[in-house]
Amino acid sequence: MTVTYGVWPLGRRGPGPRTALGAAVLTAVLLASVSGCAGANPGTSEAATTALDFHGALGSGDYPRACGLLIPAAVEKLEAGAPGTCAEKLSQLDVPVAASVQDSASYGRNAQVVMDQDTLFLARSGDSWKITAAGCTSRGERPYDCEVEGD
């Protein structure tokens, strides 16, 4: 089951030309995010850890643990339709197993983690991060196409 997730890719250009001041501000923001400035991007490392845990569970075949890292809406979507548990259905999806984080960013209660073989979207749930979408492929200027998705 492939779904379209309504998240636009990072780095999407806005309309109109950029001024020299605007370019300088954008450069400063990008340098701060790349340098891992925790104050400007709180929760980023925790979101990345959750993404790594999810892919570690997939890689070891521990699908119940992977399902435990999903938001309830994603679990419900997986279990909807044909009979089967989240773990059974997750094992049948084409989610590529990733091993390393390439980039991550958090935006308040939401985060995006780009890995070597996957892009994941997460949401803050209490004091932890839960995965809202996984197995996501960029489609350029269009929303990501994701194997696992919750509303």
C-alpha angles and dihedrals in degrees: 000000000000120000134184113241116209097230121116119221121264114260096033108161120240123219124279136028122302121239123224090253091048091050091050092051091047091050091051092050092048092048091050092051094046092049089058096244100186094197092058095041109028118187096023096120092046091051090050090050090053090051090050091048091051093052091043088056092048091048093052094044092246095141095161089059090047090051089052089062093056124091113254092251090059091050090049092051091050092049095045119103116010118041117268143097126267089256093052093048094044090054090057096051125096098242108150113228111241127199108188140037114239098179139348136185135176127208110193105293095354133072142181122210119192112201133182093266105014147031118220133191120209140186130205112252112184106307097340141060122250125195115248096178136011138171088047124168124196116241097190111245093000126082118280119271108230135189093205121037140162127189 
